[in-house]
């Protein structure tokens, strides 16, 4: 498997935790270094106006996701933004498009980022219920840090990014499965008494 596919998976995973960290990082590195090369149409991420928009959105995201009640609204928007960012990031990686059809690459990024965003969105109500919302800013900061780590790993050590992403995916899946098992179930007696 080409290293760019590992990198693409890592960047899409990072977008699931925070859409703007990997987009801004890739745009800045492509503009100011030789570490990242973006072909058209993805080179739009290197344009100064786009970098400004991404920086502003990253700042808004950082603040909004730490404010109780506003964080839930922001997560709702993230359900659209994170998968889209994942699609762009996955498809933008050098050599990915030579290995995959562009639609397949975009779909893969959409699914990976959407899955990670879904996992973090499922964790937020649990945090809200357990801590009265006080744990949400801490959880949000952890998500930002995970996004930054996955982004750095995807760009510098793609195989590590793939391993981290796969490990996080397993942890999120186990947590979601555990939450489903802990949900109270209606028994036959409960249904008869309420019916």
WONOR-V207260 format. One record per residue. N is the residue number from 0. RES is the residue in one small letter. SS is DSSP state (~ for helix, > for strand, _ for the rest). PSI is psi in radians with two decimals (NA if undefined). OMEGA is omega in whole degrees, 0 to 359 (NA if undefined). Layout:
BEGIN
n: [N;N]
res: [RES;RES]
ss: [SS;SS]
psi: [PSI;PSI]
omega: [OMEGA;OMEGA]
END
This chain:
BEGIN
n: [0;1;2;3;4;5;6;7;8;9;10;11;12;13;14;15;16;17;18;19;20;21;22;23;24;25;26;27;28;29;30;31;32;33;34;35;36;37;38;39;40;41;42;43;44;45;46;47;48;49;50;51;52;53;54;55;56;57;58;59;60;61;62;63;64;65;66;67;68;69;70;71;72;73;74;75;76;77;78;79;80;81;82;83;84;85;86;87;88;89;90;91;92;93;94;95;96;97;98;99;100;101;102;103;104;105;106;107;108;109;110;111;112;113;114;115;116;117;118;119;120;121;122;123;124;125;126;127;128;129;130;131;132;133;134;135;136;137;138;139;140;141;142;143;144;145;146;147;148;149;150;151;152;153;154;155;156;157;158;159;160;161;162;163;164;165;166;167;168;169;170;171;172;173;174;175;176;177;178;179;180;181;182;183;184;185;186;187;188;189;190;191;192;193;194]
res: [x;x;x;x;x;x;x;x;x;x;x;x;x;x;x;x;x;x;x;x;x;x;x;x;x;x;x;x;x;x;x;x;x;x;x;x;x;x;x;x;x;x;x;x;x;x;x;x;x;x;x;x;x;x;x;x;x;x;x;x;x;x;x;x;x;x;x;x;x;x;x;x;x;x;x;x;x;x;x;x;x;x;x;x;x;x;x;x;x;x;x;x;x;x;x;x;x;x;x;x;x;x;x;x;x;x;x;x;x;x;x;x;x;x;x;x;x;x;x;x;x;x;x;x;x;x;x;x;x;x;x;x;x;x;x;x;x;x;x;x;x;x;x;x;x;x;x;x;x;x;x;x;x;x;x;x;x;x;x;x;x;x;x;x;x;x;x;x;x;x;x;x;x;x;x;x;x;x;x;x;x;x;x;x;x;x;x;x;x;x;x;x;x;x;x]
ss: [_;_;~;~;~;~;~;~;~;~;~;~;~;~;~;~;~;_;~;~;~;~;~;~;~;~;~;~;~;~;~;~;_;_;_;_;_;_;_;_;_;~;~;~;~;~;_;~;~;~;~;~;~;~;~;~;~;~;~;~;~;~;~;~;_;_;_;_;_;~;~;~;~;~;~;~;~;~;~;~;~;~;~;~;~;~;~;~;~;~;~;~;_;_;_;~;~;~;~;_;_;~;~;~;~;~;~;~;~;~;~;~;~;~;~;~;~;~;~;~;~;~;~;~;~;~;~;~;~;~;~;_;_;_;_;~;~;~;~;~;~;~;~;~;~;~;~;~;~;~;~;~;~;~;~;~;_;~;~;~;~;~;~;~;~;~;~;~;~;~;~;~;~;~;~;~;~;~;~;~;~;~;_;_;_;_;_;~;~;~;~;~;~;~;_]
psi: [2.32;2.47;-0.51;-0.49;-0.68;-0.76;-0.76;-0.75;-0.76;-0.74;-0.71;-0.66;-0.77;-0.68;-0.47;-0.49;-0.62;1.95;-0.54;-0.45;-0.93;-0.64;-0.83;-0.74;-0.83;-0.76;-0.80;-0.79;-0.63;-0.58;-0.71;-0.06;3.07;0.11;-0.63;2.34;2.27;2.21;2.93;2.55;0.05;-0.26;-0.12;-0.44;-0.29;-0.14;2.41;-0.72;-0.65;-0.70;-0.67;-0.76;-0.80;-0.68;-0.75;-0.76;-0.63;-0.70;-0.78;-0.77;-0.77;-0.73;-0.88;-0.60;-0.06;-0.08;2.09;2.53;-0.86;-0.56;-0.60;-0.71;-0.76;-0.67;-0.62;-0.74;-0.63;-0.42;-0.40;-0.74;-0.78;-0.85;-0.65;-0.75;-0.72;-0.70;-0.80;-0.82;-0.74;-0.84;-0.39;-0.27;2.34;2.36;-0.25;-0.76;-0.36;-0.40;-0.51;2.63;2.47;-0.68;-0.65;-0.74;-0.79;-0.73;-0.71;-0.79;-0.69;-0.78;-0.77;-0.92;-0.71;-0.67;-0.79;-0.69;-0.70;-0.69;-0.76;-0.58;-0.57;-0.52;-0.48;-0.81;-0.57;-0.77;-0.74;-0.80;-0.71;-0.54;0.07;0.42;-0.20;-0.44;-0.22;-0.73;-0.62;-0.77;-0.72;-0.75;-0.68;-0.73;-0.71;-0.75;-0.76;-0.71;-0.75;-0.74;-0.80;-0.66;-0.86;-0.77;-0.71;-0.61;-0.49;-0.68;1.30;-0.66;-0.67;-0.74;-0.73;-0.79;-0.76;-0.79;-0.78;-0.73;-0.76;-0.65;-0.71;-0.78;-0.78;-0.69;-0.76;-0.71;-0.74;-0.73;-0.75;-0.70;-0.69;-0.69;-0.51;-0.19;2.40;2.44;2.53;2.27;2.96;-0.67;-0.74;-0.71;-0.66;-0.64;-0.43;-0.22;NA]
omega: [180;180;181;176;175;179;180;178;180;180;178;176;179;179;177;178;179;186;191;179;181;178;180;180;180;179;180;181;178;181;191;179;174;182;181;175;180;176;175;359;186;179;174;178;181;182;182;181;179;177;177;178;180;178;179;179;177;178;178;179;182;182;186;183;178;184;179;182;178;181;179;176;180;177;177;176;180;178;176;187;183;178;178;178;178;178;180;183;180;183;185;186;182;178;179;183;175;179;185;171;182;180;179;178;180;179;178;178;179;181;181;181;179;177;179;178;178;178;180;177;178;181;186;178;178;177;180;181;184;186;184;180;183;179;184;177;178;178;179;178;177;178;178;180;178;179;180;179;179;179;180;180;181;183;184;183;188;180;176;179;179;179;177;179;179;178;178;178;178;179;179;179;178;178;179;179;178;178;178;180;181;180;177;179;176;176;178;179;179;182;180;183;179;186;NA]
END
